[in-house]
């Protein structure tokens, strides 16, 4: 009887082990079983292709199949298309608000001319507001007096000029009759009659042009007021306006734009001041030549030469041709030739001496870029576009050059520092010599 409990305990332990073993088998079967799974069929062996079958070459990657030059051209092409589309949209927007854009650009040019005066008055102790007010009022008064003087001189000499033009036309008519070109008086009368008939038949167009001229005058006055208003605020608060503009630039590019801005402003200031000095010299010397040759309206013509000097290349030709024509119809062929000589001499001195000396390296633009910029500006926005084209190109050239140098500097800073033999080769100063080498040299 004493062995019965031990036998029962061993039997219970055996049953427990059997139950655990059955539970493990059940768990393993549940894990192996996947609902809805179908056992894959054992694939049959694929027979090899016959010996007479043609070999199939592997197809290359499409990217590798395209030549490298075509890929470069395609990538550059779609980027150029995106850039051209952006420029087209920008030009359309500028054309839609052309008056506002030209007024603001004119304000920038006037501000570049007047800002050094504001800075000088502030250094003398005047408050910023008073210095801005004095400079702006003086500048606007001087420009207004120049315009009034030109109009007054033209109106005051209009009757005298009309008589001289009539006498000049009669003299030109006599010269044509006596010239070897075999021009008859009947032909001259026919030309005059055709001109009179043309003016008579186009009366409606002339009237509509006059009405359109009234609209243009209203737009010009509006642009002048906008330019004056913008100039006042640029002179007073230009630094804060620039800081606000910098906040609109992405943070990654803000440092480069902040460095390019002052350099662009220095270029614009140098261009405006240099152009004003060169135009003033041209107007004085050509005006003196016209005055001593007894050409009427010498002072208004000198003012026109000064104003047209702000249009590169084209302005000098137009103002010089105007002076020669006035001399031709009022004083004759000899005086016109003398005026032409004076104009060409002064313009040659301007192009080869004054501009390189006064503008220097501050504004370096290739002559081809000047011609293309003036043509594109004139086609886009007329005379105003031709005036602002060259300073825009000069400022763009300065900004692009600075950003290129800035990006190279940033790339050098981001590059890992050289080490070992490479560090010795690229070091800005030669490596220090060892003590033994120094002793050998001694």
The 8 nearest C-alpha neighbors of each residue, nearest first, counted from 0:
[[1, 2, 3, 4, 5, 6, 7, 8],
 [0, 2, 3, 4, 5, 6, 7, 8],
 [3, 1, 0, 5, 4, 6, 7, 8],
 [2, 4, 6, 0, 5, 1, 7, 8],
 [5, 3, 7, 6, 2, 8, 1, 0],
 [6, 4, 8, 7, 3, 2, 9, 1],
 [5, 7, 3, 9, 4, 8, 10, 2],
 [6, 8, 10, 4, 5, 9, 11, 3],
 [9, 7, 5, 11, 10, 6, 4, 12],
 [10, 8, 12, 6, 11, 7, 13, 5],
 [9, 11, 7, 13, 8, 12, 6, 14],
 [12, 10, 8, 14, 13, 9, 7, 15],
 [11, 13, 15, 9, 14, 10, 8, 16],
 [12, 14, 10, 16, 11, 15, 9, 17],
 [15, 13, 17, 11, 16, 12, 18, 10],
 [14, 16, 12, 18, 13, 17, 11, 19],
 [15, 17, 19, 13, 18, 14, 20, 12],
 [16, 18, 14, 20, 15, 19, 21, 13],
 [19, 17, 21, 15, 20, 16, 22, 14],
 [20, 18, 22, 16, 21, 17, 23, 15],
 [19, 21, 17, 23, 18, 22, 16, 24],
 [20, 22, 18, 24, 23, 19, 25, 17],
 [23, 21, 19, 25, 24, 20, 18, 26],
 [24, 22, 26, 20, 25, 21, 27, 19],
 [25, 23, 21, 27, 22, 26, 28, 20],
 [24, 26, 22, 28, 23, 27, 21, 29],
 [27, 25, 23, 29, 28, 24, 22, 30],
 [26, 28, 24, 30, 29, 25, 23, 31],
 [27, 29, 25, 31, 26, 30, 32, 24],
 [30, 28, 26, 32, 27, 31, 25, 33],
 [29, 31, 27, 28, 32, 26, 33, 25],
 [32, 30, 28, 29, 27, 33, 26, 34],
 [31, 33, 29, 30, 28, 34, 36, 27],
 [34, 32, 36, 35, 31, 30, 29, 37],
 [35, 33, 36, 32, 37, 31, 29, 30],
 [36, 34, 33, 37, 32, 38, 31, 39],
 [37, 35, 33, 34, 38, 32, 39, 31],
 [38, 36, 39, 35, 33, 40, 34, 32],
 [37, 39, 40, 36, 41, 35, 33, 32],
 [40, 38, 37, 41, 42, 36, 43, 35],
 [41, 39, 42, 38, 37, 43, 44, 36],
 [40, 42, 39, 43, 38, 44, 45, 37],
 [43, 41, 40, 44, 39, 45, 38, 46],
 [42, 44, 45, 41, 40, 46, 39, 47],
 [43, 45, 46, 42, 41, 47, 40, 48],
 [46, 44, 43, 47, 42, 48, 41, 49],
 [45, 47, 44, 48, 49, 43, 50, 42],
 [46, 48, 45, 49, 50, 44, 52, 51],
 [49, 47, 50, 46, 52, 51, 45, 53],
 [50, 48, 51, 52, 47, 46, 53, 54],
 [49, 51, 52, 48, 53, 47, 54, 46],
 [50, 52, 49, 53, 48, 54, 47, 55],
 [51, 53, 50, 49, 54, 48, 55, 47],
 [54, 52, 55, 51, 50, 49, 56, 48],
 [53, 55, 56, 52, 51, 50, 57, 48],
 [56, 54, 53, 57, 58, 52, 48, 59],
 [57, 55, 54, 58, 59, 53, 52, 60],
 [56, 58, 59, 55, 60, 54, 61, 64],
 [59, 57, 56, 60, 61, 55, 64, 63],
 [60, 58, 61, 57, 64, 63, 62, 56],
 [59, 61, 63, 62, 64, 58, 65, 57],
 [62, 60, 64, 63, 59, 65, 58, 66],
 [63, 61, 64, 60, 65, 59, 66, 70],
 [62, 64, 60, 61, 65, 59, 66, 67],
 [63, 65, 61, 62, 60, 66, 59, 67],
 [66, 64, 63, 62, 67, 61, 70, 69],
 [67, 65, 69, 68, 64, 70, 63, 62],
 [66, 68, 70, 69, 71, 65, 63, 72],
 [69, 67, 71, 70, 66, 72, 65, 73],
 [68, 70, 72, 71, 66, 67, 73, 65],
 [69, 71, 73, 67, 68, 72, 74, 66],
 [72, 70, 68, 74, 69, 73, 75, 67],
 [71, 73, 69, 75, 70, 74, 76, 68],
 [74, 72, 76, 70, 75, 71, 69, 77],
 [75, 73, 71, 76, 72, 77, 70, 78],
 [74, 76, 72, 78, 73, 77, 71, 79],
 [77, 75, 73, 79, 74, 78, 72, 80],
 [76, 78, 80, 79, 74, 75, 81, 73],
 [77, 79, 81, 75, 80, 76, 82, 74],
 [80, 78, 82, 76, 77, 81, 83, 75],
 [81, 79, 77, 83, 78, 82, 84, 76],
 [80, 82, 78, 84, 79, 83, 85, 77],
 [81, 83, 79, 85, 80, 84, 78, 86],
 [84, 82, 80, 86, 85, 81, 79, 87],
 [85, 83, 87, 81, 82, 86, 80, 88],
 [84, 86, 82, 88, 83, 87, 89, 81],
 [87, 85, 89, 83, 84, 88, 90, 82],
 [86, 88, 84, 90, 89, 85, 83, 91],
 [87, 89, 91, 85, 86, 90, 92, 84],
 [88, 90, 86, 92, 87, 91, 85, 93],
 [91, 89, 93, 87, 92, 88, 94, 86],
 [90, 92, 94, 88, 89, 93, 87, 95],
 [91, 93, 95, 89, 94, 90, 88, 96],
 [94, 92, 90, 96, 97, 95, 91, 89],
 [93, 95, 97, 91, 92, 96, 90, 380],
 [94, 96, 92, 93, 97, 91, 98, 90],
 [97, 95, 93, 94, 99, 98, 100, 92],
 [98, 96, 94, 100, 93, 99, 95, 101],
 [97, 99, 101, 100, 96, 102, 222, 218],
 [98, 100, 102, 96, 97, 101, 103, 222],
 [101, 99, 97, 103, 102, 98, 104, 96],
 [102, 100, 104, 98, 103, 99, 105, 97],
 [101, 103, 226, 105, 99, 222, 100, 104],
 [104, 102, 106, 100, 105, 101, 226, 99],
 [105, 103, 107, 101, 106, 102, 100, 108],
 [106, 104, 108, 102, 107, 103, 101, 109],
 [105, 107, 230, 226, 103, 109, 104, 108],
 [106, 108, 104, 110, 105, 109, 111, 103],
 [109, 107, 105, 111, 110, 106, 104, 112],
 [108, 110, 112, 106, 111, 107, 105, 113],
 [111, 109, 107, 113, 112, 108, 114, 230],
 [110, 112, 268, 108, 109, 114, 113, 107],
 [111, 113, 109, 110, 114, 272, 271, 268],
 [114, 112, 110, 116, 115, 111, 109, 117],
 [113, 115, 117, 116, 110, 111, 112, 234],
 [116, 114, 118, 117, 113, 119, 112, 111],
 [117, 115, 119, 114, 118, 113, 120, 134],
 [118, 116, 114, 120, 115, 119, 130, 131],
 [119, 117, 115, 121, 116, 120, 122, 114],
 [118, 120, 116, 122, 121, 117, 115, 123],
 [121, 119, 123, 117, 122, 118, 130, 125],
 [122, 120, 125, 118, 124, 123, 119, 117],
 [123, 121, 119, 124, 120, 118, 125, 117],
 [122, 124, 120, 121, 125, 119, 118, 126],
 [125, 123, 121, 122, 126, 120, 119, 127],
 [124, 126, 121, 130, 120, 123, 129, 127],
 [127, 125, 129, 128, 130, 121, 124, 120],
 [126, 128, 130, 129, 131, 121, 125, 235],
 [129, 127, 131, 130, 126, 132, 235, 125],
 [128, 130, 132, 126, 131, 127, 133, 125],
 [129, 131, 127, 133, 117, 128, 132, 120],
 [132, 130, 128, 134, 129, 133, 235, 117],
 [131, 133, 129, 135, 130, 134, 136, 128],
 [134, 132, 130, 136, 131, 135, 137, 129],
 [133, 135, 137, 131, 132, 136, 138, 130],
 [136, 134, 138, 132, 137, 133, 131, 139],
 [135, 137, 139, 133, 138, 134, 132, 140],
 [138, 136, 140, 134, 135, 139, 133, 141],
 [137, 139, 135, 141, 140, 136, 134, 142],
 [138, 140, 142, 136, 141, 137, 143, 135],
 [139, 141, 143, 137, 138, 142, 136, 144],
 [140, 142, 144, 138, 143, 139, 137, 145],
 [143, 141, 145, 139, 144, 140, 138, 146],
 [142, 144, 140, 146, 145, 141, 139, 147],
 [145, 143, 147, 141, 146, 142, 148, 140],
 [144, 146, 148, 142, 143, 147, 141, 149],
 [147, 145, 143, 149, 144, 148, 150, 142],
 [146, 148, 144, 150, 149, 145, 151, 143],
 [149, 147, 151, 145, 146, 150, 144, 152],
 [148, 150, 299, 152, 146, 151, 147, 153],
 [151, 149, 153, 147, 148, 152, 154, 146],
 [150, 152, 148, 154, 149, 153, 155, 147],
 [151, 153, 155, 149, 150, 154, 148, 156],
 [152, 154, 150, 156, 151, 155, 157, 149],
 [155, 153, 157, 151, 156, 152, 150, 158],
 [154, 156, 152, 153, 157, 151, 158, 159],
 [157, 155, 159, 153, 154, 158, 160, 152],
 [156, 158, 160, 154, 159, 155, 153, 161],
 [159, 157, 161, 160, 156, 162, 155, 154],
 [158, 160, 162, 156, 161, 157, 163, 295],
 [159, 161, 157, 163, 158, 162, 156, 164],
 [160, 162, 164, 158, 159, 163, 157, 165],
 [163, 161, 165, 159, 160, 164, 166, 158],
 [162, 164, 329, 166, 160, 165, 161, 167],
 [163, 165, 167, 161, 328, 166, 162, 329],
 [166, 164, 162, 168, 163, 167, 161, 169],
 [167, 165, 163, 169, 164, 168, 170, 162],
 [166, 168, 328, 164, 170, 329, 169, 165],
 [167, 169, 171, 165, 170, 166, 172, 164],
 [170, 168, 172, 166, 167, 171, 173, 165],
 [171, 169, 167, 173, 172, 168, 174, 166],
 [170, 172, 174, 168, 169, 173, 167, 175],
 [171, 173, 169, 175, 170, 174, 168, 176],
 [174, 172, 176, 170, 175, 171, 177, 169],
 [173, 175, 171, 177, 172, 176, 178, 170],
 [176, 174, 178, 172, 173, 177, 171, 182],
 [175, 177, 173, 174, 182, 178, 183, 172],
 [178, 176, 174, 175, 173, 179, 181, 182],
 [177, 179, 175, 180, 176, 174, 181, 182],
 [178, 180, 181, 177, 182, 175, 176, 174],
 [181, 179, 178, 182, 175, 176, 177, 183],
 [182, 180, 179, 183, 178, 176, 177, 175],
 [183, 181, 176, 180, 175, 186, 184, 187],
 [184, 182, 185, 186, 176, 181, 187, 175],
 [183, 185, 187, 186, 188, 182, 176, 172],
 [186, 184, 188, 183, 187, 189, 182, 190],
 [187, 185, 189, 183, 184, 188, 190, 182],
 [186, 188, 184, 190, 189, 185, 191, 183],
 [189, 187, 185, 191, 190, 186, 192, 184],
 [188, 190, 192, 186, 187, 191, 185, 193],
 [189, 191, 193, 187, 188, 192, 186, 194],
 [190, 192, 188, 194, 189, 193, 195, 187],
 [193, 191, 189, 195, 194, 190, 188, 196],
 [194, 192, 196, 190, 195, 191, 197, 189],
 [193, 195, 197, 191, 192, 196, 190, 198],
 [194, 196, 192, 198, 193, 197, 199, 191],
 [197, 195, 199, 193, 198, 194, 200, 192],
 [198, 196, 194, 200, 199, 195, 193, 201],
 [197, 199, 195, 201, 196, 200, 194, 202],
 [200, 198, 196, 197, 201, 202, 195, 194],
 [201, 199, 197, 198, 202, 196, 203, 195],
 [202, 200, 204, 198, 203, 199, 197, 205],
 [201, 203, 205, 204, 199, 200, 206, 198],
 [202, 204, 206, 205, 201, 207, 200, 208],
 [205, 203, 207, 201, 206, 202, 208, 209],
 [204, 206, 208, 202, 203, 207, 209, 201],
 [207, 205, 209, 203, 208, 204, 202, 210],
 [206, 208, 210, 204, 209, 205, 211, 203],
 [209, 207, 211, 205, 206, 210, 212, 204],
 [208, 210, 212, 206, 207, 211, 205, 213],
 [211, 209, 207, 213, 212, 208, 206, 214],
 [210, 212, 208, 214, 213, 209, 207, 215],
 [211, 213, 209, 215, 210, 214, 208, 216],
 [214, 212, 216, 210, 211, 215, 217, 209],
 [215, 213, 211, 217, 212, 216, 218, 210],
 [214, 216, 212, 218, 213, 217, 219, 211],
 [217, 215, 219, 213, 218, 214, 212, 220],
 [216, 218, 214, 220, 215, 219, 221, 213],
 [219, 217, 221, 215, 216, 220, 222, 214],
 [220, 218, 216, 222, 221, 217, 215, 223],
 [219, 221, 223, 217, 222, 218, 216, 224],
 [222, 220, 218, 224, 219, 223, 217, 225],
 [221, 223, 219, 225, 102, 220, 224, 226],
 [222, 224, 220, 226, 221, 225, 219, 227],
 [225, 223, 227, 221, 226, 222, 228, 220],
 [226, 224, 222, 228, 223, 227, 102, 229],
 [225, 227, 102, 106, 223, 229, 224, 228],
 [228, 226, 230, 224, 225, 229, 223, 231],
 [227, 229, 225, 231, 226, 230, 224, 232],
 [230, 228, 226, 232, 231, 227, 106, 225],
 [231, 229, 106, 233, 227, 228, 232, 110],
 [230, 232, 228, 234, 229, 233, 227, 235],
 [231, 233, 235, 229, 234, 230, 236, 228],
 [234, 232, 237, 230, 236, 235, 231, 229],
 [233, 235, 231, 232, 237, 236, 230, 131],
 [234, 236, 232, 233, 131, 237, 231, 128],
 [237, 235, 233, 239, 232, 238, 234, 240],
 [236, 238, 233, 240, 239, 234, 235, 241],
 [239, 237, 241, 240, 236, 242, 233, 235],
 [238, 240, 242, 241, 236, 237, 243, 244],
 [239, 241, 243, 237, 238, 242, 244, 236],
 [242, 240, 244, 238, 239, 243, 237, 245],
 [243, 241, 239, 245, 244, 240, 238, 246],
 [242, 244, 240, 246, 241, 245, 239, 247],
 [243, 245, 241, 246, 242, 247, 240, 248],
 [246, 244, 242, 248, 247, 243, 241, 253],
 [245, 247, 243, 244, 248, 242, 249, 253],
 [246, 248, 245, 244, 249, 243, 253, 250],
 [247, 249, 245, 246, 253, 250, 252, 244],
 [250, 248, 251, 252, 253, 247, 246, 245],
 [249, 251, 253, 252, 248, 254, 246, 247],
 [250, 252, 249, 253, 254, 248, 255, 256],
 [253, 251, 250, 255, 249, 254, 256, 248],
 [254, 252, 250, 256, 255, 248, 251, 249],
 [253, 255, 257, 256, 252, 258, 251, 250],
 [254, 256, 258, 257, 253, 252, 259, 402],
 [257, 255, 259, 253, 258, 254, 260, 252],
 [258, 256, 254, 255, 260, 259, 253, 245],
 [257, 259, 255, 256, 260, 254, 261, 262],
 [258, 260, 256, 262, 398, 257, 261, 263],
 [259, 261, 263, 262, 257, 258, 256, 264],
 [262, 260, 264, 263, 259, 265, 258, 257],
 [263, 261, 265, 259, 264, 260, 266, 397],
 [264, 262, 266, 260, 394, 261, 265, 397],
 [263, 265, 261, 267, 266, 262, 268, 260],
 [266, 264, 268, 262, 263, 267, 269, 261],
 [265, 267, 263, 269, 264, 268, 361, 270],
 [268, 266, 264, 270, 265, 269, 271, 263],
 [267, 269, 111, 265, 271, 270, 266, 264],
 [270, 268, 266, 272, 267, 271, 273, 265],
 [269, 271, 267, 273, 268, 272, 274, 266],
 [272, 270, 274, 268, 273, 269, 275, 112],
 [271, 273, 275, 269, 274, 270, 112, 268],
 [274, 272, 276, 270, 358, 275, 271, 357],
 [273, 275, 277, 271, 276, 272, 278, 270],
 [274, 276, 272, 278, 273, 277, 279, 271],
 [275, 277, 279, 273, 274, 278, 280, 272],
 [276, 278, 274, 280, 279, 275, 273, 281],
 [279, 277, 305, 281, 275, 308, 280, 276],
 [278, 280, 276, 282, 277, 281, 305, 275],
 [281, 279, 277, 283, 278, 282, 284, 276],
 [282, 280, 278, 279, 284, 283, 285, 277],
 [281, 283, 301, 305, 279, 285, 304, 280],
 [284, 282, 286, 280, 281, 285, 287, 279],
 [283, 285, 287, 286, 281, 282, 280, 288],
 [286, 284, 288, 282, 287, 283, 281, 342],
 [285, 287, 301, 289, 283, 284, 288, 282],
 [288, 286, 290, 284, 285, 289, 283, 291],
 [287, 289, 285, 291, 286, 290, 292, 284],
 [288, 290, 286, 292, 287, 294, 291, 297],
 [291, 289, 287, 293, 297, 292, 288, 294],
 [290, 292, 293, 288, 289, 287, 294, 286],
 [291, 293, 289, 290, 294, 288, 334, 338],
 [294, 292, 290, 291, 295, 289, 330, 297],
 [293, 295, 289, 292, 326, 290, 297, 296],
 [296, 294, 297, 293, 160, 329, 290, 156],
 [297, 295, 299, 298, 300, 294, 156, 152],
 [296, 298, 300, 290, 295, 299, 289, 286],
 [297, 299, 301, 300, 296, 302, 286, 152],
 [300, 298, 302, 149, 301, 296, 297, 303],
 [299, 301, 303, 297, 298, 302, 296, 304],
 [302, 300, 286, 282, 304, 298, 299, 303],
 [301, 303, 305, 299, 304, 300, 306, 298],
 [304, 302, 300, 306, 305, 301, 307, 299],
 [303, 305, 301, 318, 307, 302, 282, 306],
 [306, 304, 278, 302, 282, 308, 303, 307],
 [307, 305, 303, 308, 304, 309, 302, 278],
 [306, 308, 314, 304, 309, 310, 305, 303],
 [307, 309, 314, 310, 305, 278, 306, 315],
 [308, 310, 307, 311, 306, 386, 274, 314],
 [311, 309, 314, 386, 308, 307, 313, 385],
 [312, 310, 313, 314, 309, 308, 315, 373],
 [313, 311, 314, 315, 310, 316, 370, 308],
 [312, 314, 316, 315, 311, 310, 317, 307],
 [315, 313, 307, 310, 317, 308, 316, 312],
 [316, 314, 318, 317, 313, 308, 312, 319],
 [315, 317, 319, 313, 314, 318, 320, 312],
 [318, 316, 320, 314, 319, 315, 321, 313],
 [319, 317, 321, 304, 315, 320, 316, 314],
 [318, 320, 322, 316, 321, 317, 315, 342],
 [319, 321, 323, 317, 322, 318, 316, 324],
 [322, 320, 318, 324, 319, 323, 317, 325],
 [321, 323, 319, 325, 320, 324, 326, 318],
 [322, 324, 320, 326, 335, 321, 325, 338],
 [325, 323, 327, 321, 326, 322, 320, 328],
 [326, 324, 322, 327, 328, 323, 329, 321],
 [325, 327, 335, 323, 329, 330, 324, 294],
 [328, 326, 331, 335, 324, 325, 332, 329],
 [329, 327, 167, 164, 325, 326, 331, 330],
 [328, 330, 163, 167, 326, 164, 327, 325],
 [331, 329, 326, 327, 334, 328, 294, 332],
 [332, 330, 327, 334, 333, 329, 328, 335],
 [331, 333, 335, 327, 334, 336, 330, 326],
 [334, 332, 336, 335, 331, 337, 330, 327],
 [335, 333, 337, 336, 332, 331, 330, 326],
 [334, 336, 327, 326, 332, 338, 323, 333],
 [335, 337, 339, 333, 334, 338, 332, 340],
 [338, 336, 334, 340, 339, 335, 341, 333],
 [339, 337, 341, 335, 340, 336, 323, 342],
 [338, 340, 336, 342, 337, 341, 323, 343],
 [341, 339, 337, 343, 338, 342, 344, 336],
 [342, 340, 338, 344, 339, 343, 345, 337],
 [341, 343, 339, 345, 340, 344, 319, 346],
 [344, 342, 346, 340, 341, 345, 347, 339],
 [345, 343, 347, 341, 346, 342, 340, 348],
 [346, 344, 348, 342, 347, 343, 349, 341],
 [345, 347, 349, 343, 348, 344, 350, 342],
 [348, 346, 350, 344, 349, 345, 343, 351],
 [349, 347, 345, 352, 346, 351, 350, 344],
 [348, 350, 353, 346, 347, 352, 351, 354],
 [349, 351, 347, 348, 354, 352, 346, 353],
 [352, 350, 348, 349, 347, 353, 355, 354],
 [353, 351, 348, 349, 355, 354, 350, 356],
 [354, 352, 349, 356, 355, 357, 350, 351],
 [353, 355, 357, 358, 356, 350, 352, 349],
 [356, 354, 359, 358, 353, 357, 352, 351],
 [355, 357, 353, 359, 354, 358, 352, 351],
 [358, 356, 354, 359, 353, 273, 355, 277],
 [357, 359, 273, 354, 355, 356, 361, 362],
 [360, 358, 355, 356, 361, 357, 362, 354],
 [359, 361, 362, 363, 358, 355, 356, 357],
 [360, 362, 359, 266, 358, 363, 269, 270],
 [361, 363, 360, 393, 358, 364, 266, 270],
 [364, 362, 360, 361, 365, 393, 359, 396],
 [365, 363, 393, 362, 366, 368, 369, 392],
 [364, 366, 368, 367, 369, 363, 370, 393],
 [367, 365, 369, 368, 370, 364, 371, 363],
 [368, 366, 370, 369, 365, 371, 364, 372],
 [367, 369, 371, 365, 366, 370, 372, 364],
 [370, 368, 366, 372, 367, 371, 389, 373],
 [371, 369, 367, 373, 372, 368, 374, 366],
 [370, 372, 374, 368, 373, 369, 375, 367],
 [371, 373, 369, 375, 388, 374, 370, 368],
 [372, 374, 385, 376, 370, 371, 375, 388],
 [375, 373, 371, 377, 372, 376, 378, 370],
 [376, 374, 372, 378, 377, 373, 371, 379],
 [377, 375, 384, 385, 379, 373, 388, 378],
 [376, 378, 381, 385, 384, 374, 379, 375],
 [377, 379, 375, 376, 381, 380, 374, 384],
 [380, 378, 376, 377, 375, 381, 384, 94],
 [381, 379, 384, 377, 376, 378, 383, 382],
 [382, 380, 377, 384, 383, 378, 379, 385],
 [381, 383, 385, 384, 377, 386, 380, 376],
 [384, 382, 386, 385, 381, 380, 387, 101],
 [383, 385, 376, 380, 377, 381, 387, 386],
 [384, 386, 376, 377, 373, 382, 388, 383],
 [387, 385, 310, 383, 384, 388, 309, 382],
 [386, 388, 384, 390, 385, 389, 391, 383],
 [389, 387, 391, 385, 372, 376, 373, 386],
 [388, 390, 392, 391, 387, 369, 393, 372],
 [391, 389, 393, 392, 387, 388, 394, 267],
 [390, 392, 388, 394, 389, 393, 395, 387],
 [391, 393, 395, 389, 390, 394, 396, 388],
 [394, 392, 390, 396, 391, 395, 362, 389],
 [393, 395, 397, 263, 391, 396, 392, 390],
 [396, 394, 392, 398, 397, 393, 399, 391],
 [395, 397, 393, 399, 394, 398, 392, 400],
 [396, 398, 394, 400, 395, 399, 263, 401],
 [399, 397, 395, 401, 259, 400, 396, 402],
 [398, 400, 402, 396, 401, 397, 395, 403],
 [401, 399, 403, 397, 398, 402, 396, 404],
 [400, 402, 404, 398, 403, 399, 405, 259],
 [401, 403, 405, 399, 404, 400, 406, 398],
 [402, 404, 400, 406, 401, 405, 399, 407],
 [405, 403, 401, 407, 402, 406, 408, 400],
 [404, 406, 402, 408, 403, 407, 401, 409],
 [407, 405, 409, 403, 408, 404, 402, 410],
 [408, 406, 410, 404, 409, 405, 411, 403],
 [407, 409, 405, 411, 406, 410, 404, 412],
 [408, 410, 412, 406, 411, 407, 413, 405],
 [409, 411, 407, 413, 408, 412, 406, 414],
 [412, 410, 408, 414, 409, 413, 407, 415],
 [411, 413, 409, 410, 414, 408, 415, 416],
 [412, 414, 410, 411, 409, 415, 408, 416],
 [413, 415, 411, 412, 410, 416, 409, 417],
 [416, 414, 417, 413, 412, 411, 418, 410],
 [415, 417, 414, 418, 422, 412, 413, 411],
 [418, 416, 422, 421, 415, 419, 425, 423],
 [419, 417, 422, 421, 420, 416, 423, 415],
 [418, 420, 422, 421, 423, 417, 424, 416],
 [419, 421, 423, 422, 424, 418, 417, 425],
 [422, 420, 424, 423, 419, 418, 417, 425],
 [423, 421, 418, 417, 420, 425, 419, 424],
 [422, 424, 420, 426, 421, 425, 430, 419],
 [423, 425, 421, 422, 426, 420, 429, 427],
 [426, 424, 422, 423, 421, 427, 417, 428],
 [425, 427, 423, 428, 424, 422, 429, 430],
 [428, 426, 425, 429, 424, 423, 430, 422],
 [429, 427, 426, 430, 425, 431, 423, 424],
 [430, 428, 431, 426, 427, 423, 424, 432],
 [429, 431, 432, 428, 423, 426, 424, 427],
 [432, 430, 429, 433, 428, 434, 437, 436],
 [431, 433, 436, 430, 437, 434, 435, 429],
 [434, 432, 436, 435, 437, 431, 438, 430],
 [433, 435, 437, 436, 438, 432, 439, 431],
 [436, 434, 438, 437, 433, 439, 432, 440],
 [435, 437, 439, 433, 438, 434, 440, 432],
 [438, 436, 434, 440, 435, 439, 433, 441],
 [437, 439, 441, 435, 436, 440, 434, 433],
 [440, 438, 436, 441, 437, 435, 434, 433],
 [441, 439, 437, 438, 436, 435, 434, 432],
 [440, 438, 439, 437, 436, 435, 434, 432]]
